[in-house]
Amino acid sequence: MKLARAIHFDESDTRVFASPARTGEWCISGGFEFSNWTEGDLSGKAKQAFSNGWLGLETGGRVTFVAVTEVEAGEVETLNQMLAHHFVTYYDAPNVDAALPVARDELAQMAELCEDHDPNTLLTVARELTEAGVRESYRVIEPQEAGLEQFAIHGDIEGHGH
């Protein structure tokens, strides 16, 4: 099974997100955070999280890029529990047992998104508010296209060195 981990090419996420995800933590789309948002909510760092942020399961922070990675079956249940606790803490779910099915659905959707991609494939998310609610779309950057080692040495994804 595959999921995706937060990846950073530079420090930009620490500047654009109020709470950045930690490099290497497992991520999901996390679009549920924005289900009741209106245009009035879309400003500053909140707008950046809405527009392009994946949700880190450990920190609850946001990240621009995730990399598809194999996940151990045993680890998935831990992630389900982690997300269920997040729902109890931040979304008033009555308890972890009630939140678990929703958490499992979220992780299953992420696994489905990742399953057809090779490890190290990068994914980005783009969200927009429509009359029907939040619309998410995804962009796939193949590993050979991304040249990961180049970014690690030479700076950010846009290719502007530092």
N, C-alpha and C positions, 0 to 999 in steps of 0.2 A: 504494500500500500504506500502511496505517496501523499505527502502534505507539503507545506512550504515553510521555509524559515526566513526570518528577517535578514536582509543583507544591506550593507552600507558601503558606498563607494567614496564617500566624503562626509563632511560634518553637516551637510545641509539639513538633514532631518532634525537635528538638534535645534536648528533655527526656525524651521517652518511648522513644526508640531509642538503644541503646548506640552505634550508628554510623548517623547519619542520611545519607540520600542527598542529593546536591547538586541544587538546583533546576535543572530543565531537562535532567537526564540521562535517557537512555532507560531504561525499566524493563520488567521482566517480573514475573510472579507470584513466581517463586523458591520455590515450595512444596517443591521437592526438598530444600531445606536441612533440612526438618523430617521427612523420611520415616522416620527412626528414633527420633523423639522419643516420650517417654512423659509422663504427667502430672507426673513428677518434674522434667522439664525446664522446665515452664511456670511460671516465676516472674519477677517484676520485668520488666526491659527485654527479656529473651529472650521472655517471654510476649507482650509487646506486638508484637514483630517477628513472632511466630508468628500472633497473632490478626488483625492488620490491616496487615502490612507488605508492600509491593511491594519488589522488589529492584532497586537501581540498578546498571546494567551497568558503569559506570565506577568507582564507589567501593565497590560491594558493600554499600552502606548501604541502609537501609530508609526508606520514605516512606508516608504514609497515603493521599494522593490522587495519582492520575495523570490527565493530560489527554490525550485522543486527539489525535494529530497525524499529518499526512502525513509519510512517511519516504521519502527518495530510495533507489531500488533499490541504488545503489552503496554506500550507507551500511550496508545490511543485512548485507553480507558482513563489514564491519568489526566490526559488533556480534556476529556469529556467532563471529568470531575472538576477540573480547574475552571472550565467555562461555566459549569452549573453554579459553582460558588460565585463567580462573577455576576451571574444573573440574580442570585440572592442578594449580594452586596449592593449592586448598582441599579437593578431593575425591579426590585420588590417582589421577586419570585418568592412564594411562601416558604419553600425549603429546597434543598438540593435534589431530593427525589422527584419533586415536581418539575424542576428545571432540567433534569438529565435528558429527557427525550428531546427537548429543544436544542440542548447542547450537542447531542448526538447528530441531530439533523444538520446543524451548522457545520460540524466537522465532516459529515458525509458529503455535503455539498462541496466543501473545499477539496476533499479527496477526489471527487468526481472531476472537478476543475483541473486537478493535477495529473490524473491517471494517464492521459495520453501524451504527456510530455516527458522528455528525457530528464534525468537528474541534471541539475544546474541550469535548467531553463529558467529565465527570469519572467516574472509576471508583474504587470502593473494593473491597477484598477482605476476606472474613471466613473464618477457618479454625477448625475444631474437630477435636479428636481423637475418632474413633469407633472401634468395634471393628475396622472394616475399614481403618483408617488415617486419614490426614488428609483431611478434606472441605473443599473450597473453594467459596465462593459469592461472587457479585459483585453490587454495587449500581451502578446507572447514575444519574447526576445530569445531566439535560439542560442544555445551556448556558444557555438562557433561565431555567431553574429556578434555576441556580446564581448568576446575577447576578455574574459574576466581578469586574467593576469595583467593585462594592460591597464585596466582601471585601478587595480590594487596598487600599481606602481605610479601611474601618471595622473591620478586625480579623479575628477568626477566624470559622470556618465556623458556629459556633453562634450567631453574631450578637452576642456579648458584646463590646462595643468595649473599647479599652484606655484 
